[in-house]
Amino acid sequence: MSRLLDLLWPARLGRSFRWLVASSWVSNLGDGIALAAGPLLVASLTDSAFLVALAATLQWLPPMLFGLFAGAITDRVDRRLLVVVVDGARVLALVALAATILSGHVSIALVLGVLFVLGTAEVFADNASATLLPMLVARRDLAVGNQRIQTGLLTLNQLAGPPLGAALFAVGWALPFGTQAALTALAVGLVAKVVLPPHGRDPATQRHIGREIAEGFRWTVRHAAVRTLVLTIFTFNITFGAAWSVLVLYATEHLGLGEVGFGLITTVSALGGLLGTASYGWLTRHLALGDIMRIGLIIETLTHLGLALTRSPWVAMPIFFVFGAHAFVWGTTSTTVRQRAVPTRLQGRVGSVYMVGVTGGLVVGSLVGGALAQRWGVTAPFWFAFAGSAVFVVLIWRELRHIAHDDESDSEPDTDPHTDPDGTDAARS
């Protein structure tokens, strides 16, 4: 058993790393349950494609509204405590939602409001959580640490969680949300055991929060690799958000899958992600990261085309499998490049700029997708996603040359803010 534990969570990474990964895995299982149960609840309360897409918008909107502020707060305070507090708020919101469902007073307006509250709490929790790993392990172990966390994301959030969430929803609408509340509470208890090195900012040295946010934004703009990542994820999430905002309708109406079948889509994508996990080392040894990303964006473009053309689940499922492999490779590359490039004191703020890019594209895309599906049918967002992605691939192709191999993406010196008179870093371009 000890050898298995050391294989999964290497002892050299420390006890706190194990608590962090355990918390992440438990939380990911709860979030995976909600991946299926949330859209199913909305689709059960309304047959409006616009409202279904609006539910996705309200979950993706908070990072766009509060992401930069969350990044600045993360760089100021105890990051572990911030995760504990906001995840505790998520538990309360989930309990309230489950209780409302059980009482029979649930409505689409109430569910949309709760989704917005949960999304807002996740902005602060996710931003702070993303900064913990670089504080616990050596730079050379970041890839190993990210792989362990991504394994939990794939197996629990995407592989086990969605079909479990769909099955629980079929038994009772409140059951998946009560289960997610219990798992989130357990995750809070686990992350509370993490011991971090001293961090945060002395209130006496803190500047106006607007200036601190601007510092993180300027650093991102001046760093070619990170800037390219933000630009790419923003543009491609417009098309992805348009298509995926109506995925529950696409699966249940267009492909003819039931509630459990909708949950299996994420499971199939996660299986593709496991293939991406197994092949990632080989890919990075044989291909430049910029080329890996170019191939991935072509795969994403063809994914939208394939889904727009087919009505068969037997054709759609292999497409979701390949897309899952691409999504893992992209996510792992992006996370490792950012963690190695960004100084510790700016991790929260630069991460929040990336988060705004991610969700900004999703919000715009979901609004477009909802309008297209309402007017021309559920496949219209997928046709838009294909055409838009094809255009974006051409426009962003040359910019991807800025993405270097991980070994070349060295962090700048993490200078003390007191020695930096204008509060900025001389970012490498």
C-alpha positions as CSV (number, residue, x, y, z in Angstrom):
1,M,0.0,0.0,0.0
2,S,2.8,2.4,0.9
3,R,4.4,1.8,-2.5
4,L,1.1,2.5,-4.3
5,L,0.7,5.8,-2.3
6,D,4.3,6.8,-3.2
7,L,3.6,6.1,-6.9
8,L,0.4,8.2,-6.8
9,W,1.7,10.9,-4.5
10,P,5.5,10.8,-4.4
11,A,6.8,11.2,-0.8
12,R,9.4,13.7,-1.9
13,L,6.6,16.2,-2.7
14,G,5.6,16.3,0.9
15,R,2.6,15.7,3.1
16,S,0.9,18.9,2.2
17,F,1.0,18.0,-1.5
18,R,-0.9,14.8,-0.7
19,W,-3.6,16.8,1.2
20,L,-3.9,19.2,-1.7
21,V,-4.3,16.4,-4.3
22,A,-6.8,14.5,-2.1
23,S,-8.8,17.7,-1.7
24,S,-8.7,18.4,-5.4
25,W,-9.8,14.8,-6.3
26,V,-12.8,14.9,-3.8
27,S,-13.8,18.3,-5.0
28,N,-13.5,17.2,-8.7
29,L,-15.9,14.3,-8.1
30,G,-18.5,16.7,-6.7
31,D,-18.0,19.1,-9.6
32,G,-18.2,16.2,-12.0
33,I,-21.6,15.2,-10.6
34,A,-22.8,18.8,-11.1
35,L,-21.5,18.8,-14.7
36,A,-24.4,16.5,-15.7
37,A,-26.9,17.3,-13.0
38,G,-26.9,21.1,-13.5
39,P,-27.8,21.2,-17.2
40,L,-30.3,18.3,-16.6
41,L,-32.1,20.3,-13.9
42,V,-32.3,23.4,-16.1
43,A,-33.5,21.4,-19.1
44,S,-36.2,19.8,-16.9
45,L,-37.5,23.2,-15.8
46,T,-37.6,24.8,-19.3
47,D,-37.7,23.8,-23.0
48,S,-36.2,27.2,-24.1
49,A,-32.8,26.8,-25.8
50,F,-32.1,30.4,-24.8
51,L,-32.6,29.7,-21.1
52,V,-30.5,26.5,-21.3
53,A,-27.7,28.5,-22.9
54,L,-28.2,31.3,-20.3
55,A,-27.6,28.9,-17.5
56,A,-24.1,28.2,-19.0
57,T,-23.6,32.0,-19.4
58,L,-24.4,32.6,-15.7
59,Q,-21.9,30.0,-14.6
60,W,-19.2,31.5,-16.9
61,L,-19.9,35.1,-16.3
62,P,-18.6,35.5,-12.7
63,P,-14.9,35.0,-13.7
64,M,-15.3,37.6,-16.3
65,L,-16.8,40.0,-13.7
66,F,-14.7,39.2,-10.7
67,G,-11.7,37.3,-12.0
68,L,-9.2,40.2,-11.9
69,F,-10.4,41.2,-8.4
70,A,-10.0,37.6,-7.2
71,G,-6.5,37.5,-8.5
72,A,-5.5,40.6,-6.6
73,I,-7.1,39.3,-3.4
74,T,-5.3,35.9,-3.9
75,D,-1.9,37.7,-4.0
76,R,-2.7,39.6,-0.8
77,V,-4.1,37.1,1.7
78,D,-3.6,33.6,3.1
79,R,-4.5,31.5,0.0
80,R,-5.4,28.3,1.8
81,L,-7.8,30.3,4.1
82,L,-9.4,31.9,1.0
83,V,-10.1,28.5,-0.5
84,V,-11.6,27.3,2.8
85,V,-13.9,30.3,3.1
86,V,-15.3,30.4,-0.4
87,D,-15.7,26.6,-0.7
88,G,-17.6,26.8,2.5
89,A,-19.9,29.3,0.9
90,R,-20.4,26.9,-2.0
91,V,-21.5,24.2,0.5
92,L,-24.2,26.5,1.9
93,A,-25.5,27.4,-1.6
94,L,-25.7,23.7,-2.6
95,V,-27.5,22.8,0.6
96,A,-30.0,25.6,0.0
97,L,-30.6,24.5,-3.6
98,A,-31.2,20.8,-2.6
99,A,-33.6,21.9,0.2
100,T,-35.5,24.1,-2.3
101,I,-35.9,21.2,-4.7
102,L,-37.1,18.9,-1.9
103,S,-39.7,21.5,-0.8
104,G,-41.1,21.6,-4.3
105,H,-40.5,25.4,-4.7
106,V,-37.7,25.2,-7.2
107,S,-38.0,27.5,-10.3
108,I,-35.8,28.3,-13.3
109,A,-35.2,31.8,-12.0
110,L,-34.0,30.4,-8.6
111,V,-31.7,27.8,-10.3
112,L,-30.2,30.4,-12.5
113,G,-29.5,32.6,-9.5
114,V,-27.9,29.8,-7.6
115,L,-25.7,28.9,-10.6
116,F,-24.4,32.5,-10.6
117,V,-23.6,32.4,-6.9
118,L,-21.8,29.1,-7.2
119,G,-19.9,30.4,-10.2
120,T,-18.9,33.5,-8.2
121,A,-17.5,31.4,-5.3
122,E,-15.6,29.2,-7.7
123,V,-13.8,32.2,-9.2
124,F,-12.1,32.9,-5.8
125,A,-11.6,29.2,-5.0
126,D,-10.2,28.2,-8.3
127,N,-7.9,31.2,-8.6
128,A,-6.4,30.6,-5.2
129,S,-6.2,26.8,-5.6
130,A,-4.2,27.2,-8.8
131,T,-1.5,29.1,-6.9
132,L,-1.0,26.4,-4.2
133,L,1.0,23.8,-6.1
134,P,3.9,26.1,-7.1
135,M,4.2,27.0,-3.4
136,L,4.5,23.3,-2.3
137,V,6.7,21.6,-4.9
138,A,10.0,22.4,-6.6
139,R,9.9,23.9,-10.1
140,R,11.2,20.6,-11.6
141,D,8.2,18.7,-10.0
142,L,5.5,21.0,-11.4
143,A,4.8,18.7,-14.3
144,V,4.5,15.7,-12.0
145,G,2.2,17.6,-9.6
146,N,0.0,18.9,-12.4
147,Q,-0.3,15.4,-13.9
148,R,-1.5,14.0,-10.5
149,I,-4.1,16.8,-10.2
150,Q,-5.2,16.4,-13.9
151,T,-5.6,12.7,-13.3
152,G,-8.2,13.4,-10.7
153,L,-9.8,15.9,-13.0
154,L,-10.1,13.3,-15.7
155,T,-11.1,10.2,-13.7
156,L,-13.4,11.8,-11.2
157,N,-14.6,15.2,-12.7
158,Q,-15.1,13.9,-16.2
159,L,-15.0,10.1,-16.1
160,A,-16.9,9.1,-13.0
161,G,-18.7,12.2,-12.0
162,P,-21.1,13.0,-14.9
163,P,-22.7,9.5,-15.3
164,L,-23.0,9.4,-11.5
165,G,-24.6,12.8,-11.5
166,A,-27.0,11.8,-14.2
167,A,-27.9,8.6,-12.4
168,L,-28.4,10.4,-9.1
169,F,-30.6,13.0,-10.9
170,A,-32.7,10.2,-12.4
171,V,-33.4,8.9,-8.8
172,G,-34.2,12.4,-7.4
173,W,-33.5,15.9,-8.5
174,A,-32.1,17.0,-5.1
175,L,-29.8,14.0,-4.7
176,P,-26.8,15.1,-6.9
177,F,-26.7,18.5,-5.3
178,G,-26.8,17.2,-1.8
179,T,-24.0,14.8,-2.7
180,Q,-21.9,17.6,-4.2
181,A,-22.4,19.6,-1.0
182,A,-21.1,16.7,1.1
183,L,-18.1,16.2,-1.1
184,T,-17.2,19.9,-1.2
185,A,-17.4,20.0,2.6
186,L,-14.9,17.0,2.8
187,A,-12.6,18.8,0.3
188,V,-12.6,21.9,2.6
189,G,-11.5,19.7,5.5
190,L,-8.7,18.2,3.5
191,V,-7.3,21.5,2.1
192,A,-7.4,22.9,5.6
193,K,-4.6,20.5,6.5
194,V,-2.2,22.0,3.8
195,V,0.7,23.9,5.3
196,L,2.0,26.7,3.1
197,P,5.2,28.7,3.3
198,P,4.8,32.4,4.5
199,H,3.1,34.5,1.8
200,G,0.6,37.3,1.4
201,R,1.3,41.0,1.5
202,D,1.8,43.2,4.5
203,P,-1.1,45.7,4.5
204,A,1.4,48.5,4.9
205,T,3.0,47.6,1.6
206,Q,-0.2,47.1,-0.4
207,R,-1.1,49.6,-3.0
208,H,-4.5,50.5,-4.5
209,I,-6.0,47.2,-5.7
210,G,-6.5,48.7,-9.2
211,R,-2.8,49.3,-9.6
212,E,-2.1,45.7,-8.4
213,I,-4.5,44.4,-11.0
214,A,-2.9,46.5,-13.7
215,E,0.5,45.1,-12.7
216,G,-0.6,41.6,-13.4
217,F,-2.3,42.7,-16.7
218,R,0.9,44.4,-17.9
219,W,3.1,41.4,-17.0
220,T,0.8,39.2,-19.1
221,V,0.8,41.5,-22.1
222,R,4.6,41.8,-22.1
223,H,5.3,38.0,-21.8
224,A,4.9,36.6,-25.3
225,A,4.1,33.0,-24.3
226,V,1.5,33.8,-21.7
227,R,0.0,36.5,-23.8
228,T,-0.4,34.0,-26.7
229,L,-2.0,31.5,-24.4
230,V,-4.6,34.1,-23.2
231,L,-5.3,35.3,-26.8
232,T,-5.7,31.7,-28.1
233,I,-8.0,30.5,-25.3
234,F,-10.2,33.6,-25.6
235,T,-10.8,33.3,-29.3
236,F,-11.3,29.5,-29.3
237,N,-13.6,29.6,-26.3
238,I,-16.0,31.8,-28.2
239,T,-16.6,29.0,-30.6
240,F,-16.4,26.3,-28.0
241,G,-18.8,28.1,-25.7
242,A,-21.4,28.6,-28.5
243,A,-21.5,24.8,-29.2
244,W,-21.2,23.5,-25.7
245,S,-23.7,25.9,-24.2
246,V,-26.5,23.8,-25.8
247,L,-24.7,20.4,-25.5
248,V,-27.5,19.0,-23.3
249,L,-30.1,19.7,-26.0
250,Y,-27.8,18.4,-28.7
251,A,-27.3,15.2,-26.8
252,T,-30.8,14.6,-25.7
253,E,-32.7,15.9,-28.8
254,H,-30.4,15.7,-31.7
255,L,-28.5,12.5,-30.9
256,G,-31.5,10.9,-29.0
257,L,-29.5,10.2,-25.8
258,G,-31.3,10.1,-22.5
259,E,-30.1,11.7,-19.2
260,V,-27.5,9.0,-18.5
261,G,-26.4,9.1,-22.1
262,F,-25.7,12.8,-21.8
263,G,-23.5,12.1,-18.8
264,L,-21.6,9.5,-20.8
265,I,-20.4,12.2,-23.3
266,T,-18.1,13.7,-20.6
267,T,-17.0,10.2,-19.7
268,V,-16.0,9.4,-23.2
269,S,-14.2,12.7,-23.4
270,A,-12.4,11.8,-20.2
271,L,-11.3,8.5,-21.7
272,G,-9.7,10.5,-24.5
273,G,-8.1,12.6,-21.9
274,L,-6.5,9.5,-20.4
275,L,-5.0,8.8,-23.8
276,G,-3.7,12.3,-23.8
277,T,-2.2,11.6,-20.4
278,A,-0.4,8.5,-21.6
279,S,0.9,10.1,-24.8
280,Y,1.8,13.6,-23.4
281,G,5.5,12.7,-22.6
282,W,6.0,11.2,-26.0
283,L,4.4,14.3,-27.7
284,T,6.6,16.8,-25.9
285,R,9.7,14.8,-26.7
286,H,9.0,14.7,-30.4
287,L,7.1,18.0,-31.1
288,A,7.5,21.6,-30.2
289,L,4.7,22.8,-28.0
290,G,3.6,25.4,-30.6
291,D,3.2,22.6,-33.1
292,I,1.2,20.5,-30.5
293,M,-1.1,23.4,-30.0
294,R,-1.5,24.0,-33.8
295,I,-2.5,20.3,-34.2
296,G,-4.9,20.6,-31.3
297,L,-6.7,23.6,-32.7
298,I,-7.2,21.8,-36.0
299,I,-8.7,18.9,-34.1
300,E,-11.0,21.3,-32.3
301,T,-12.1,22.9,-35.5
302,L,-12.9,19.5,-37.1
303,T,-14.7,18.4,-33.9
304,H,-17.3,21.1,-34.4
305,L,-17.7,20.1,-38.1
306,G,-18.1,16.4,-37.3
307,L,-20.7,17.1,-34.6
308,A,-22.7,19.4,-36.9
309,L,-22.9,16.8,-39.6
310,T,-23.9,13.7,-37.6
311,R,-27.0,12.5,-35.9
312,S,-25.5,9.2,-34.8
313,P,-24.2,8.7,-31.3
314,W,-21.8,6.0,-32.7
315,V,-20.1,8.7,-34.8
316,A,-20.4,11.5,-32.2
317,M,-18.8,9.5,-29.3
318,P,-15.4,8.9,-31.1
319,I,-15.4,12.6,-31.9
320,F,-15.8,13.4,-28.2
321,F,-13.1,10.9,-27.4
322,V,-10.5,12.6,-29.7
323,F,-11.6,16.1,-28.4
324,G,-11.0,14.9,-24.8
325,A,-7.4,13.9,-25.7
326,H,-6.8,17.3,-27.3
327,A,-8.4,19.2,-24.3
328,F,-6.1,17.4,-21.8
329,V,-2.9,18.1,-23.8
330,W,-3.9,21.7,-24.2
331,G,-4.7,22.2,-20.5
332,T,-1.6,20.5,-19.2
333,T,0.7,22.5,-21.6
334,S,-1.0,25.8,-20.7
335,T,-0.9,25.3,-16.9
336,T,2.7,24.2,-16.8
337,V,3.9,27.0,-19.1
338,R,2.1,29.6,-16.9
339,Q,3.3,28.2,-13.6
340,R,6.9,28.1,-14.7
341,A,6.8,31.5,-16.2
342,V,5.0,33.6,-13.6
343,P,6.7,34.8,-10.4
344,T,5.0,33.6,-7.2
345,R,3.9,37.0,-6.1
346,L,2.0,37.5,-9.4
347,Q,0.5,34.0,-9.7
348,G,-2.9,35.1,-8.6
349,R,-3.1,38.2,-10.8
350,V,-1.7,36.6,-14.0
351,G,-3.9,33.5,-13.4
352,S,-6.9,35.8,-13.1
353,V,-6.1,37.5,-16.5
354,Y,-6.0,34.0,-18.0
355,M,-9.3,33.1,-16.3
356,V,-10.9,36.2,-17.7
357,G,-9.7,35.2,-21.2
358,V,-11.1,31.7,-20.7
359,T,-14.5,32.8,-19.4
360,G,-14.8,35.9,-21.5
361,G,-14.8,33.7,-24.6
362,L,-17.2,31.3,-23.1
363,V,-19.7,34.1,-22.1
364,V,-19.6,35.6,-25.6
365,G,-19.9,32.2,-27.2
366,S,-22.8,31.0,-25.0
367,L,-24.8,34.1,-25.8
368,V,-24.2,33.6,-29.5
369,G,-25.0,29.9,-29.2
370,G,-28.2,30.4,-27.4
371,A,-29.5,32.9,-30.0
372,L,-28.4,30.7,-32.9
373,A,-30.1,27.6,-31.4
374,Q,-33.3,29.4,-30.7
375,R,-33.5,30.8,-34.2
376,W,-32.1,28.0,-36.4
377,G,-32.0,24.8,-34.3
378,V,-29.5,23.0,-32.0
379,T,-26.9,22.3,-34.7
380,A,-26.5,26.0,-35.7
381,P,-24.0,26.7,-32.9
382,F,-21.9,23.9,-34.1
383,W,-21.8,25.2,-37.6
384,F,-20.9,28.6,-36.2
385,A,-18.2,27.0,-34.1
386,F,-16.7,25.2,-37.1
387,A,-16.6,28.4,-39.3
388,G,-15.3,30.6,-36.5
389,S,-12.6,28.2,-35.4
390,A,-11.4,27.8,-39.0
391,V,-11.0,31.6,-39.3
392,F,-9.3,31.8,-35.9
393,V,-6.8,29.1,-36.7
394,V,-5.6,31.1,-39.7
395,L,-5.4,34.4,-37.7
396,I,-3.6,33.0,-34.7
397,W,-1.3,30.4,-36.5
398,R,1.8,32.6,-36.4
399,E,1.3,33.8,-32.8
400,L,1.7,30.2,-31.6
401,R,5.4,30.4,-32.3
402,H,5.8,32.1,-29.0
403,I,4.9,28.9,-27.1
404,A,8.3,27.5,-26.2
405,H,9.2,24.1,-24.7
406,D,8.7,23.9,-20.9
407,D,12.4,23.9,-20.4
408,E,12.8,27.2,-22.2
409,S,9.9,28.8,-20.3
410,D,11.9,29.8,-17.2
411,S,10.4,32.1,-14.7
412,E,11.8,35.6,-14.3
413,P,13.4,36.3,-11.0
414,D,10.7,36.6,-8.4
415,T,11.9,40.0,-7.3
416,D,10.9,41.6,-4.0
417,P,8.3,44.3,-4.7
418,H,10.3,46.7,-2.5
419,T,13.2,46.6,-5.0
420,D,11.0,47.3,-8.0
421,P,10.4,51.0,-8.0
422,D,7.5,51.0,-10.5
423,G,6.0,47.7,-9.3
424,T,6.5,45.9,-12.6
425,D,8.7,43.1,-13.9
426,A,10.8,43.3,-17.0
427,A,9.0,40.5,-18.7
428,R,10.8,38.5,-21.4
429,S,9.3,38.6,-24.9
